[in-house]
């Protein structure tokens, strides 16, 4: 019977995310997680029936870690609802996600593992879809410029820019990243305005 101590389960999942981020999915073993969490050997097997169950729960946990929280979301609605505010928010998102490289890199490893694991693919599809819907609804309710397609394009672009920032940190300087985000928002909004005008 699986153990149910929620704090211990969360600590084990965080340790598993660290293993995923540093060693990849192949390195994710119960023993590796036990060692990373500094718990007795066999502890992970008391909480997760098998490796697939561990991976699926990691997919949920990584989104908990990447959640900005109510305070951050509330601060996002402060001030004017214009292109400058949207641009500032996109910089904040990029910095916030890059500040937890473990979460983002573990998510990439989970996505790669999902190519061969339909159950994990289903969990990730559900989580990514829910995240996209939440971000779209938040954006549309906020009164910031841009439509639902703008939100999806921003998410796609920022995900790749975050990937490059974490995996190839010398590819773009901080000033270049700033310019790319500024230009991305400006061009998306200009394109949306041009489409609306036609």
N, C-alpha and C positions, 0 to 999 in steps of 0.2 A: 504494500500500500504506500503510495507516494506521500511524503511529508508535506505539511501545509504551512510551515512557519513563513509568513509573507516576507519578513525582513531578510531571512536567510535565502529564500528563493531569489529575491531581487539582487542580493549580493552575489549569488552564484551566476545569475544572468549577466550582471555587469562584468564579472570575471570572464565569462564566456565571450562577451563582446570584445574585451581586451585581447583574448587569444585570437579571435577572428581577425581583428584589425592588424595584429602583429604577425600572425603565422598563417593566416588564410584558413579556409574551410577544412583543408586536409589536416591542419594542426589541431582542430577542435576535437579533442577527445575528453572523456570524463576525467581521466587522470590529469590532463593538462589544466582543466578547469579547477579540479581539486587543488592542484599545486598553486595556481594563480590566486585562488580565493584563500589560500592558507588554511584549508580545512582537512580533516582526516581523509585518507583515501577511501573512496566509496560513498562520500557524502552526496556527490552529484547524482549518483544512481538511486539515492533515496528520494530525490525530488523529481527526476525525469525518467520516464519509462525507457527511453532510448534516445539515440542521437537526433532522430527526426523531431521528436518532441522538444528537445533542447533547442534545435534550430528554429522551430516554429515559434517558441516562446521568446527567443532572441529577436525575432522579427517584430513582435509586439513591443518588447522592451526598448528596442532602439528608437522607436517612434515616441515612446514616453520620454526618453532622454533628449530627443530633438525638439520636443514640445516647448514653445517659447514661454508658456505660462501666462496667467491672466494679467499680471502686472505689465509685462512686455506688450501684450496685445492692447491693453488700455492705453499705454504710452504711445502706441502706434497711431492712435486716433486723435492725439493732441495736435493742435496747430491747424494750419490751413490744409485743405484737401486739394492740393495742386500737384503739378508735375515735379516740383522741387521736393515736396514731401514724399512722394512716391520714390523718387531717386534716393533720398536719404534712407528710407525704409529698406530698399534693396541693398544698400551698403551695409546696413545693420544686420540684415538676414545673412549676408555673405560672411560677415565677421563672426556672427553668433555660431553659425554652423561650423565654420573653420576652427572655432575655439574648442570644439569637441571633436578632434580628428578621429578619436576612437569610434564614436558613434557613426560618423559618416563612412569611414573606411570599413567598419563592420557591416554596414548596410550594403556596401558594394560587394563584399564577399558573400553576403546572403543572397544578393541578386544573382551572382554567378552560380552559387549552389542551387538556386531555384531552377536553373536550366535543366537540371537532372532530377529534380524532386518536385513532382506535380503538387504535392500537398503544401510544400513551402511556397511554391509559385502562387497557389491560391491565397495563402495568408498574406503574402507581399502584395498581390494584386488588390486585395481588400484594403490593406493599410494605405497603399499609395493612392488608391482611388478616394478613400475617405479623407486623406490629407489634401488632395487636390480640391475636393468638394468643399472642405472646410476653408481653405485659402481663398477659393473663388467666392464663397458666400461672404466671408469676412471682408474681402475687397469690395464687392458690390454693395454691401451694406454700409461701408465706410464713407462712400461718396468720393473716394479717390478716383482720378481719371483712369480710364481703361476698362475694357469689358472682360468677359470670361476667357476669351481667347488670349487676350493680353496677359492674364494671370498665368495661363498654362505655358505660354511662350517664355515668360519671365522665370518660371520654375525650371523649365528645361534648360534655359541658358545659364541660370545661376548654379544648377547642379553640375553642369560641365565645367564652369569656371571654378567651382569649389574643388572638383576633382583635380583640375590642373594645379590649383593652389596647393593642395595637399600632397599630390604625387610628383609634381614637377615644379617645385616652388621657385626655381630660378627662371622659368619660362617667361613670366610676366613680372615686371617690377610692381610695387604697390601703386605707383602713379599710373602705370599702364592699366592695372585692374580698375582703378578709379575711373579712368577715361572710358574703359569698355562698358562699365555699368552705366555711367552717365549717358553714353551714346546709345546703349541698348534701350534704355527707357525712352529717350528722346525719339529715336527712330520708330519704336513700337507705337508710341502715342501719335506721332506724325502720320504713320501709316494708317492707324485707325481713323484719324480725322479725315484723311484723304478718302478712305473708303466710305465713310459716313457722308461726306460731301457729294460723292457721286451717287 
